[in-house]
Amino acid sequence: MRRHSREEDFRMLFLVLSKEIRELKRGLQGDSWEFVLSRIEDIEKELDLMLTFLQVEEDKKA
């Protein structure tokens, strides 16, 4: 069995986190959650940037 590289491990972690955040966001309703929703969107943006960085690094190695 092939061991995952560190980048692959991080990629899987970020993908899982991103999925969980999307599901949480779908469950939020009403203005009382506006701040929480804003933070979740910020986290999503950061995760997207990290995933893009990891993909670029992975492509460089290929």
PDB file of N, H, CA, C and O in Angstrom:
ATOM      1  N   MET A   1       0.847  -1.191   0.000  1.00  0.00           N
ATOM      2  CA  MET A   1       0.000   0.000   0.000  1.00  0.00           C
ATOM      3  C   MET A   1       0.888   1.248   0.000  1.00  0.00           C
ATOM      4  O   MET A   1       1.827   1.352   0.789  1.00  0.00           O
ATOM      5  N   ARG A   2       0.585   2.169  -0.873  1.00  0.00           N
ATOM      6  H   ARG A   2      -0.178   2.084  -1.514  1.00  0.00           H
ATOM      7  CA  ARG A   2       1.367   3.392  -1.011  1.00  0.00           C
ATOM      8  C   ARG A   2       1.022   4.371   0.108  1.00  0.00           C
ATOM      9  O   ARG A   2      -0.147   4.596   0.420  1.00  0.00           O
ATOM     10  N   ARG A   3       2.067   4.949   0.704  1.00  0.00           N
ATOM     11  H   ARG A   3       3.017   4.766   0.450  1.00  0.00           H
ATOM     12  CA  ARG A   3       1.875   5.944   1.760  1.00  0.00           C
ATOM     13  C   ARG A   3       1.587   7.293   1.118  1.00  0.00           C
ATOM     14  O   ARG A   3       2.194   7.652   0.109  1.00  0.00           O
ATOM     15  N   HIS A   4       0.665   8.031   1.702  1.00  0.00           N
ATOM     16  H   HIS A   4       0.172   7.739   2.522  1.00  0.00           H
ATOM     17  CA  HIS A   4       0.331   9.360   1.194  1.00  0.00           C
ATOM     18  C   HIS A   4       1.452  10.335   1.515  1.00  0.00           C
ATOM     19  O   HIS A   4       2.069  10.263   2.578  1.00  0.00           O
ATOM     20  N   SER A   5       1.708  11.245   0.587  1.00  0.00           N
ATOM     21  H   SER A   5       1.207  11.303  -0.277  1.00  0.00           H
ATOM     22  CA  SER A   5       2.668  12.308   0.857  1.00  0.00           C
ATOM     23  C   SER A   5       2.025  13.319   1.797  1.00  0.00           C
ATOM     24  O   SER A   5       0.811  13.316   1.999  1.00  0.00           O
ATOM     25  N   ARG A   6       2.838  14.161   2.353  1.00  0.00           N
ATOM     26  H   ARG A   6       3.824  14.164   2.189  1.00  0.00           H
ATOM     27  CA  ARG A   6       2.334  15.195   3.259  1.00  0.00           C
ATOM     28  C   ARG A   6       1.324  16.088   2.543  1.00  0.00           C
ATOM     29  O   ARG A   6       0.287  16.441   3.105  1.00  0.00           O
ATOM     30  N   GLU A   7       1.636  16.448   1.303  1.00  0.00           N
ATOM     31  H   GLU A   7       2.479  16.161   0.847  1.00  0.00           H
ATOM     32  CA  GLU A   7       0.732  17.293   0.531  1.00  0.00           C
ATOM     33  C   GLU A   7      -0.611  16.604   0.302  1.00  0.00           C
ATOM     34  O   GLU A   7      -1.663  17.239   0.388  1.00  0.00           O
ATOM     35  N   GLU A   8      -0.571  15.314   0.014  1.00  0.00           N
ATOM     36  H   GLU A   8       0.283  14.799  -0.056  1.00  0.00           H
ATOM     37  CA  GLU A   8      -1.821  14.572  -0.188  1.00  0.00           C
ATOM     38  C   GLU A   8      -2.641  14.516   1.102  1.00  0.00           C
ATOM     39  O   GLU A   8      -3.868  14.611   1.075  1.00  0.00           O
ATOM     40  N   ASP A   9      -1.945  14.360   2.228  1.00  0.00           N
ATOM     41  H   ASP A   9      -0.948  14.283   2.249  1.00  0.00           H
ATOM     42  CA  ASP A   9      -2.639  14.355   3.518  1.00  0.00           C
ATOM     43  C   ASP A   9      -3.323  15.688   3.766  1.00  0.00           C
ATOM     44  O   ASP A   9      -4.483  15.728   4.175  1.00  0.00           O
ATOM     45  N   PHE A  10      -2.603  16.784   3.519  1.00  0.00           N
ATOM     46  H   PHE A  10      -1.660  16.751   3.188  1.00  0.00           H
ATOM     47  CA  PHE A  10      -3.189  18.112   3.698  1.00  0.00           C
ATOM     48  C   PHE A  10      -4.343  18.332   2.730  1.00  0.00           C
ATOM     49  O   PHE A  10      -5.369  18.902   3.103  1.00  0.00           O
ATOM     50  N   ARG A  11      -4.182  17.888   1.506  1.00  0.00           N
ATOM     51  H   ARG A  11      -3.349  17.425   1.203  1.00  0.00           H
ATOM     52  CA  ARG A  11      -5.244  18.032   0.509  1.00  0.00           C
ATOM     53  C   ARG A  11      -6.518  17.331   0.997  1.00  0.00           C
ATOM     54  O   ARG A  11      -7.610  17.895   0.917  1.00  0.00           O
ATOM     55  N   MET A  12      -6.375  16.118   1.495  1.00  0.00           N
ATOM     56  H   MET A  12      -5.489  15.660   1.559  1.00  0.00           H
ATOM     57  CA  MET A  12      -7.544  15.392   1.995  1.00  0.00           C
ATOM     58  C   MET A  12      -8.165  16.117   3.185  1.00  0.00           C
ATOM     59  O   MET A  12      -9.388  16.208   3.292  1.00  0.00           O
ATOM     60  N   LEU A  13      -7.322  16.633   4.078  1.00  0.00           N
ATOM     61  H   LEU A  13      -6.328  16.559   3.991  1.00  0.00           H
ATOM     62  CA  LEU A  13      -7.820  17.370   5.236  1.00  0.00           C
ATOM     63  C   LEU A  13      -8.612  18.590   4.800  1.00  0.00           C
ATOM     64  O   LEU A  13      -9.717  18.820   5.292  1.00  0.00           O
ATOM     65  N   PHE A  14      -8.062  19.370   3.888  1.00  0.00           N
ATOM     66  H   PHE A  14      -7.164  19.183   3.489  1.00  0.00           H
ATOM     67  CA  PHE A  14      -8.736  20.581   3.427  1.00  0.00           C
ATOM     68  C   PHE A  14     -10.028  20.256   2.687  1.00  0.00           C
ATOM     69  O   PHE A  14     -11.018  20.975   2.826  1.00  0.00           O
ATOM     70  N   LEU A  15     -10.030  19.197   1.916  1.00  0.00           N
ATOM     71  H   LEU A  15      -9.226  18.613   1.804  1.00  0.00           H
ATOM     72  CA  LEU A  15     -11.255  18.807   1.211  1.00  0.00           C
ATOM     73  C   LEU A  15     -12.357  18.427   2.198  1.00  0.00           C
ATOM     74  O   LEU A  15     -13.518  18.795   2.015  1.00  0.00           O
ATOM     75  N   VAL A  16     -11.988  17.691   3.238  1.00  0.00           N
ATOM     76  H   VAL A  16     -11.045  17.392   3.387  1.00  0.00           H
ATOM     77  CA  VAL A  16     -12.975  17.306   4.253  1.00  0.00           C
ATOM     78  C   VAL A  16     -13.480  18.540   4.992  1.00  0.00           C
ATOM     79  O   VAL A  16     -14.684  18.697   5.194  1.00  0.00           O
ATOM     80  N   LEU A  17     -12.558  19.419   5.396  1.00  0.00           N
ATOM     81  H   LEU A  17     -11.580  19.292   5.232  1.00  0.00           H
ATOM     82  CA  LEU A  17     -12.961  20.645   6.092  1.00  0.00           C
ATOM     83  C   LEU A  17     -13.869  21.499   5.221  1.00  0.00           C
ATOM     84  O   LEU A  17     -14.874  22.031   5.693  1.00  0.00           O
ATOM     85  N   SER A  18     -13.519  21.626   3.972  1.00  0.00           N
ATOM     86  H   SER A  18     -12.703  21.194   3.589  1.00  0.00           H
ATOM     87  CA  SER A  18     -14.318  22.425   3.053  1.00  0.00           C
ATOM     88  C   SER A  18     -15.730  21.857   2.931  1.00  0.00           C
ATOM     89  O   SER A  18     -16.708  22.605   2.939  1.00  0.00           O
ATOM     90  N   LYS A  19     -15.832  20.549   2.819  1.00  0.00           N
ATOM     91  H   LYS A  19     -15.037  19.942   2.813  1.00  0.00           H
ATOM     92  CA  LYS A  19     -17.148  19.898   2.732  1.00  0.00           C
ATOM     93  C   LYS A  19     -17.956  20.145   4.003  1.00  0.00           C
ATOM     94  O   LYS A  19     -19.144  20.459   3.931  1.00  0.00           O
ATOM     95  N   GLU A  20     -17.327  20.005   5.151  1.00  0.00           N
ATOM     96  H   GLU A  20     -16.362  19.749   5.209  1.00  0.00           H
ATOM     97  CA  GLU A  20     -18.022  20.216   6.422  1.00  0.00           C
ATOM     98  C   GLU A  20     -18.501  21.659   6.554  1.00  0.00           C
ATOM     99  O   GLU A  20     -19.609  21.905   7.030  1.00  0.00           O
ATOM    100  N   ILE A  21     -17.686  22.594   6.141  1.00  0.00           N
ATOM    101  H   ILE A  21     -16.786  22.394   5.754  1.00  0.00           H
ATOM    102  CA  ILE A  21     -18.066  24.008   6.220  1.00  0.00           C
ATOM    103  C   ILE A  21     -19.256  24.287   5.313  1.00  0.00           C
ATOM    104  O   ILE A  21     -20.176  25.005   5.705  1.00  0.00           O
ATOM    105  N   ARG A  22     -19.251  23.727   4.103  1.00  0.00           N
ATOM    106  H   ARG A  22     -18.504  23.144   3.785  1.00  0.00           H
ATOM    107  CA  ARG A  22     -20.387  23.925   3.191  1.00  0.00           C
ATOM    108  C   ARG A  22     -21.675  23.377   3.800  1.00  0.00           C
ATOM    109  O   ARG A  22     -22.730  24.003   3.699  1.00  0.00           O
ATOM    110  N   GLU A  23     -21.586  22.211   4.428  1.00  0.00           N
ATOM    111  H   GLU A  23     -20.729  21.702   4.510  1.00  0.00           H
ATOM    112  CA  GLU A  23     -22.776  21.624   5.047  1.00  0.00           C
ATOM    113  C   GLU A  23     -23.254  22.475   6.216  1.00  0.00           C
ATOM    114  O   GLU A  23     -24.457  22.674   6.387  1.00  0.00           O
ATOM    115  N   LEU A  24     -22.328  22.974   7.016  1.00  0.00           N
ATOM    116  H   LEU A  24     -21.351  22.812   6.877  1.00  0.00           H
ATOM    117  CA  LEU A  24     -22.688  23.839   8.135  1.00  0.00           C
ATOM    118  C   LEU A  24     -23.341  25.116   7.635  1.00  0.00           C
ATOM    119  O   LEU A  24     -24.343  25.568   8.189  1.00  0.00           O
ATOM    120  N   LYS A  25     -22.773  25.690   6.595  1.00  0.00           N
ATOM    121  H   LYS A  25     -21.959  25.322   6.146  1.00  0.00           H
ATOM    122  CA  LYS A  25     -23.299  26.932   6.027  1.00  0.00           C
ATOM    123  C   LYS A  25     -24.733  26.750   5.531  1.00  0.00           C
ATOM    124  O   LYS A  25     -25.570  27.634   5.712  1.00  0.00           O
ATOM    125  N   ARG A  26     -25.012  25.620   4.914  1.00  0.00           N
ATOM    126  H   ARG A  26     -24.332  24.902   4.767  1.00  0.00           H
ATOM    127  CA  ARG A  26     -26.369  25.345   4.428  1.00  0.00           C
ATOM    128  C   ARG A  26     -27.375  25.290   5.573  1.00  0.00           C
ATOM    129  O   ARG A  26     -28.551  25.603   5.387  1.00  0.00           O
ATOM    130  N   GLY A  27     -26.910  24.890   6.761  1.00  0.00           N
ATOM    131  H   GLY A  27     -25.955  24.635   6.912  1.00  0.00           H
ATOM    132  CA  GLY A  27     -27.809  24.764   7.898  1.00  0.00           C
ATOM    133  C   GLY A  27     -28.063  26.063   8.643  1.00  0.00           C
ATOM    134  O   GLY A  27     -28.954  26.128   9.490  1.00  0.00           O
ATOM    135  N   LEU A  28     -27.290  27.095   8.337  1.00  0.00           N
ATOM    136  H   LEU A  28     -26.566  27.042   7.648  1.00  0.00           H
ATOM    137  CA  LEU A  28     -27.456  28.370   9.034  1.00  0.00           C
ATOM    138  C   LEU A  28     -28.601  29.161   8.429  1.00  0.00           C
ATOM    139  O   LEU A  28     -28.751  29.231   7.209  1.00  0.00           O
ATOM    140  N   GLN A  29     -29.405  29.756   9.299  1.00  0.00           N
ATOM    141  H   GLN A  29     -29.283  29.700  10.289  1.00  0.00           H
ATOM    142  CA  GLN A  29     -30.528  30.564   8.823  1.00  0.00           C
ATOM    143  C   GLN A  29     -30.688  31.774   9.721  1.00  0.00           C
ATOM    144  O   GLN A  29     -30.358  31.723  10.906  1.00  0.00           O
ATOM    145  N   GLY A  30     -31.188  32.849   9.165  1.00  0.00           N
ATOM    146  H   GLY A  30     -31.455  32.890   8.203  1.00  0.00           H
ATOM    147  CA  GLY A  30     -31.506  34.042   9.945  1.00  0.00           C
ATOM    148  C   GLY A  30     -30.322  34.977  10.115  1.00  0.00           C
ATOM    149  O   GLY A  30     -29.166  34.584   9.954  1.00  0.00           O
ATOM    150  N   ASP A  31     -30.634  36.220  10.443  1.00  0.00           N
ATOM    151  H   ASP A  31     -31.572  36.540  10.574  1.00  0.00           H
ATOM    152  CA  ASP A  31     -29.611  37.250  10.600  1.00  0.00           C
ATOM    153  C   ASP A  31     -28.731  37.038  11.822  1.00  0.00           C
ATOM    154  O   ASP A  31     -27.607  37.540  11.854  1.00  0.00           O
ATOM    155  N   SER A  32     -29.204  36.312  12.827  1.00  0.00           N
ATOM    156  H   SER A  32     -30.117  35.904  12.801  1.00  0.00           H
ATOM    157  CA  SER A  32     -28.410  36.098  14.032  1.00  0.00           C
ATOM    158  C   SER A  32     -27.123  35.331  13.745  1.00  0.00           C
ATOM    159  O   SER A  32     -26.190  35.347  14.547  1.00  0.00           O
ATOM    160  N   TRP A  33     -27.081  34.667  12.610  1.00  0.00           N
ATOM    161  H   TRP A  33     -27.840  34.654  11.958  1.00  0.00           H
ATOM    162  CA  TRP A  33     -25.901  33.889  12.241  1.00  0.00           C
ATOM    163  C   TRP A  33     -25.011  34.615  11.231  1.00  0.00           C
ATOM    164  O   TRP A  33     -24.085  34.023  10.677  1.00  0.00           O
ATOM    165  N   GLU A  34     -25.293  35.884  10.996  1.00  0.00           N
ATOM    166  H   GLU A  34     -26.046  36.365  11.446  1.00  0.00           H
ATOM    167  CA  GLU A  34     -24.548  36.626   9.974  1.00  0.00           C
ATOM    168  C   GLU A  34     -23.038  36.626  10.234  1.00  0.00           C
ATOM    169  O   GLU A  34     -22.249  36.416   9.313  1.00  0.00           O
ATOM    170  N   PHE A  35     -22.641  36.860  11.482  1.00  0.00           N
ATOM    171  H   PHE A  35     -23.282  37.031  12.230  1.00  0.00           H
ATOM    172  CA  PHE A  35     -21.215  36.886  11.803  1.00  0.00           C
ATOM    173  C   PHE A  35     -20.574  35.519  11.587  1.00  0.00           C
ATOM    174  O   PHE A  35     -19.499  35.416  10.996  1.00  0.00           O
ATOM    175  N   VAL A  36     -21.239  34.475  12.069  1.00  0.00           N
ATOM    176  H   VAL A  36     -22.111  34.559  12.550  1.00  0.00           H
ATOM    177  CA  VAL A  36     -20.710  33.121  11.917  1.00  0.00           C
ATOM    178  C   VAL A  36     -20.599  32.772  10.440  1.00  0.00           C
ATOM    179  O   VAL A  36     -19.600  32.197  10.008  1.00  0.00           O
ATOM    180  N   LEU A  37     -21.604  33.113   9.677  1.00  0.00           N
ATOM    181  H   LEU A  37     -22.415  33.580  10.027  1.00  0.00           H
ATOM    182  CA  LEU A  37     -21.595  32.852   8.244  1.00  0.00           C
ATOM    183  C   LEU A  37     -20.437  33.588   7.563  1.00  0.00           C
ATOM    184  O   LEU A  37     -19.781  33.035   6.680  1.00  0.00           O
ATOM    185  N   SER A  38     -20.193  34.812   7.968  1.00  0.00           N
ATOM    186  H   SER A  38     -20.726  35.261   8.686  1.00  0.00           H
ATOM    187  CA  SER A  38     -19.088  35.591   7.413  1.00  0.00           C
ATOM    188  C   SER A  38     -17.745  34.916   7.699  1.00  0.00           C
ATOM    189  O   SER A  38     -16.885  34.838   6.821  1.00  0.00           O
ATOM    190  N   ARG A  39     -17.571  34.434   8.917  1.00  0.00           N
ATOM    191  H   ARG A  39     -18.269  34.497   9.630  1.00  0.00           H
ATOM    192  CA  ARG A  39     -16.323  33.743   9.277  1.00  0.00           C
ATOM    193  C   ARG A  39     -16.166  32.456   8.480  1.00  0.00           C
ATOM    194  O   ARG A  39     -15.069  32.134   8.023  1.00  0.00           O
ATOM    195  N   ILE A  40     -17.246  31.728   8.315  1.00  0.00           N
ATOM    196  H   ILE A  40     -18.137  31.989   8.686  1.00  0.00           H
ATOM    197  CA  ILE A  40     -17.184  30.491   7.544  1.00  0.00           C
ATOM    198  C   ILE A  40     -16.768  30.790   6.109  1.00  0.00           C
ATOM    199  O   ILE A  40     -15.964  30.058   5.531  1.00  0.00           O
ATOM    200  N   GLU A  41     -17.302  31.845   5.539  1.00  0.00           N
ATOM    201  H   GLU A  41     -17.955  32.440   6.008  1.00  0.00           H
ATOM    202  CA  GLU A  41     -16.930  32.223   4.176  1.00  0.00           C
ATOM    203  C   GLU A  41     -15.457  32.608   4.104  1.00  0.00           C
ATOM    204  O   GLU A  41     -14.787  32.296   3.120  1.00  0.00           O
ATOM    205  N   ASP A  42     -14.943  33.281   5.133  1.00  0.00           N
ATOM    206  H   ASP A  42     -15.487  33.534   5.933  1.00  0.00           H
ATOM    207  CA  ASP A  42     -13.514  33.615   5.177  1.00  0.00           C
ATOM    208  C   ASP A  42     -12.666  32.347   5.218  1.00  0.00           C
ATOM    209  O   ASP A  42     -11.647  32.252   4.533  1.00  0.00           O
ATOM    210  N   ILE A  43     -13.087  31.385   6.017  1.00  0.00           N
ATOM    211  H   ILE A  43     -13.914  31.462   6.574  1.00  0.00           H
ATOM    212  CA  ILE A  43     -12.357  30.118   6.111  1.00  0.00           C
ATOM    213  C   ILE A  43     -12.384  29.393   4.772  1.00  0.00           C
ATOM    214  O   ILE A  43     -11.375  28.826   4.354  1.00  0.00           O
ATOM    215  N   GLU A  44     -13.514  29.408   4.106  1.00  0.00           N
ATOM    216  H   GLU A  44     -14.334  29.870   4.445  1.00  0.00           H
ATOM    217  CA  GLU A  44     -13.610  28.779   2.783  1.00  0.00           C
ATOM    218  C   GLU A  44     -12.615  29.404   1.808  1.00  0.00           C
ATOM    219  O   GLU A  44     -11.956  28.693   1.048  1.00  0.00           O
ATOM    220  N   LYS A  45     -12.507  30.722   1.829  1.00  0.00           N
ATOM    221  H   LYS A  45     -13.043  31.299   2.445  1.00  0.00           H
ATOM    222  CA  LYS A  45     -11.570  31.404   0.934  1.00  0.00           C
ATOM    223  C   LYS A  45     -10.139  30.987   1.240  1.00  0.00           C
ATOM    224  O   LYS A  45      -9.354  30.736   0.327  1.00  0.00           O
ATOM    225  N   GLU A  46      -9.797  30.912   2.536  1.00  0.00           N
ATOM    226  H   GLU A  46     -10.435  31.116   3.278  1.00  0.00           H
ATOM    227  CA  GLU A  46      -8.452  30.497   2.922  1.00  0.00           C
ATOM    228  C   GLU A  46      -8.179  29.063   2.490  1.00  0.00           C
ATOM    229  O   GLU A  46      -7.093  28.757   1.998  1.00  0.00           O
ATOM    230  N   LEU A  47      -9.153  28.188   2.671  1.00  0.00           N
ATOM    231  H   LEU A  47     -10.035  28.436   3.071  1.00  0.00           H
ATOM    232  CA  LEU A  47      -8.988  26.802   2.245  1.00  0.00           C
ATOM    233  C   LEU A  47      -8.792  26.709   0.736  1.00  0.00           C
ATOM    234  O   LEU A  47      -7.960  25.933   0.266  1.00  0.00           O
ATOM    235  N   ASP A  48      -9.547  27.488  -0.021  1.00  0.00           N
ATOM    236  H   ASP A  48     -10.223  28.118   0.361  1.00  0.00           H
ATOM    237  CA  ASP A  48      -9.385  27.498  -1.478  1.00  0.00           C
ATOM    238  C   ASP A  48      -7.971  27.920  -1.866  1.00  0.00           C
ATOM    239  O   ASP A  48      -7.364  27.327  -2.759  1.00  0.00           O
ATOM    240  N   LEU A  49      -7.447  28.948  -1.192  1.00  0.00           N
ATOM    241  H   LEU A  49      -7.940  29.429  -0.467  1.00  0.00           H
ATOM    242  CA  LEU A  49      -6.084  29.396  -1.471  1.00  0.00           C
ATOM    243  C   LEU A  49      -5.070  28.307  -1.143  1.00  0.00           C
ATOM    244  O   LEU A  49      -4.133  28.078  -1.908  1.00  0.00           O
ATOM    245  N   MET A  50      -5.253  27.635  -0.011  1.00  0.00           N
ATOM    246  H   MET A  50      -6.014  27.821   0.611  1.00  0.00           H
ATOM    247  CA  MET A  50      -4.330  26.567   0.379  1.00  0.00           C
ATOM    248  C   MET A  50      -4.386  25.410  -0.603  1.00  0.00           C
ATOM    249  O   MET A  50      -3.352  24.852  -0.970  1.00  0.00           O
ATOM    250  N   LEU A  51      -5.583  25.049  -1.025  1.00  0.00           N
ATOM    251  H   LEU A  51      -6.423  25.502  -0.727  1.00  0.00           H
ATOM    252  CA  LEU A  51      -5.721  23.966  -1.998  1.00  0.00           C
ATOM    253  C   LEU A  51      -5.067  24.326  -3.324  1.00  0.00           C
ATOM    254  O   LEU A  51      -4.425  23.483  -3.950  1.00  0.00           O
ATOM    255  N   THR A  52      -5.227  25.566  -3.752  1.00  0.00           N
ATOM    256  H   THR A  52      -5.749  26.251  -3.243  1.00  0.00           H
ATOM    257  CA  THR A  52      -4.589  26.020  -4.987  1.00  0.00           C
ATOM    258  C   THR A  52      -3.076  25.946  -4.858  1.00  0.00           C
ATOM    259  O   THR A  52      -2.396  25.481  -5.773  1.00  0.00           O
ATOM    260  N   PHE A  53      -2.545  26.402  -3.727  1.00  0.00           N
ATOM    261  H   PHE A  53      -3.097  26.779  -2.984  1.00  0.00           H
ATOM    262  CA  PHE A  53      -1.105  26.348  -3.487  1.00  0.00           C
ATOM    263  C   PHE A  53      -0.611  24.907  -3.534  1.00  0.00           C
ATOM    264  O   PHE A  53       0.394  24.613  -4.181  1.00  0.00           O
ATOM    265  N   LEU A  54      -1.314  24.012  -2.853  1.00  0.00           N
ATOM    266  H   LEU A  54      -2.130  24.251  -2.327  1.00  0.00           H
ATOM    267  CA  LEU A  54      -0.907  22.608  -2.854  1.00  0.00           C
ATOM    268  C   LEU A  54      -0.951  22.013  -4.256  1.00  0.00           C
ATOM    269  O   LEU A  54      -0.084  21.217  -4.616  1.00  0.00           O
ATOM    270  N   GLN A  55      -1.945  22.389  -5.046  1.00  0.00           N
ATOM    271  H   GLN A  55      -2.649  23.036  -4.753  1.00  0.00           H
ATOM    272  CA  GLN A  55      -2.041  21.875  -6.410  1.00  0.00           C
ATOM    273  C   GLN A  55      -0.874  22.369  -7.257  1.00  0.00           C
ATOM    274  O   GLN A  55      -0.302  21.604  -8.034  1.00  0.00           O
ATOM    275  N   VAL A  56      -0.519  23.641  -7.111  1.00  0.00           N
ATOM    276  H   VAL A  56      -0.983  24.262  -6.480  1.00  0.00           H
ATOM    277  CA  VAL A  56       0.611  24.201  -7.860  1.00  0.00           C
ATOM    278  C   VAL A  56       1.898  23.480  -7.473  1.00  0.00           C
ATOM    279  O   VAL A  56       2.696  23.124  -8.340  1.00  0.00           O
ATOM    280  N   GLU A  57       2.104  23.265  -6.170  1.00  0.00           N
ATOM    281  H   GLU A  57       1.457  23.554  -5.465  1.00  0.00           H
ATOM    282  CA  GLU A  57       3.303  22.565  -5.712  1.00  0.00           C
ATOM    283  C   GLU A  57       3.331  21.133  -6.232  1.00  0.00           C
ATOM    284  O   GLU A  57       4.383  20.635  -6.631  1.00  0.00           O
ATOM    285  N   GLU A  58       2.190  20.479  -6.229  1.00  0.00           N
ATOM    286  H   GLU A  58       1.334  20.883  -5.905  1.00  0.00           H
ATOM    287  CA  GLU A  58       2.096  19.113  -6.728  1.00  0.00           C
ATOM    288  C   GLU A  58       2.392  19.069  -8.225  1.00  0.00           C
ATOM    289  O   GLU A  58       3.082  18.165  -8.696  1.00  0.00           O
ATOM    290  N   ASP A  59       1.874  20.041  -8.973  1.00  0.00           N
ATOM    291  H   ASP A  59       1.314  20.776  -8.591  1.00  0.00           H
ATOM    292  CA  ASP A  59       2.115  20.105 -10.416  1.00  0.00           C
ATOM    293  C   ASP A  59       3.589  20.340 -10.723  1.00  0.00           C
ATOM    294  O   ASP A  59       4.111  19.814 -11.707  1.00  0.00           O
ATOM    295  N   LYS A  60       4.261  21.125  -9.887  1.00  0.00           N
ATOM    296  H   LYS A  60       3.837  21.552  -9.088  1.00  0.00           H
ATOM    297  CA  LYS A  60       5.691  21.381 -10.084  1.00  0.00           C
ATOM    298  C   LYS A  60       6.499  20.099  -9.950  1.00  0.00           C
ATOM    299  O   LYS A  60       7.499  19.912 -10.642  1.00  0.00           O
ATOM    300  N   LYS A  61       6.058  19.210  -9.051  1.00  0.00           N
ATOM    301  H   LYS A  61       5.245  19.361  -8.489  1.00  0.00           H
ATOM    302  CA  LYS A  61       6.783  17.965  -8.805  1.00  0.00           C
ATOM    303  C   LYS A  61       6.534  16.935  -9.897  1.00  0.00           C
ATOM    304  O   LYS A  61       7.331  16.014 -10.076  1.00  0.00           O
ATOM    305  N   ALA A  62       5.440  17.084 -10.622  1.00  0.00           N
ATOM    306  H   ALA A  62       4.793  17.832 -10.476  1.00  0.00           H
ATOM    307  CA  ALA A  62       5.071  16.094 -11.649  1.00  0.00           C
ATOM    308  C   ALA A  62       5.870  16.255 -12.915  1.00  0.00           C
ATOM    309  O   ALA A  62       5.677  15.500 -13.868  1.00  0.00           O
TER     310      ALA A  62
END
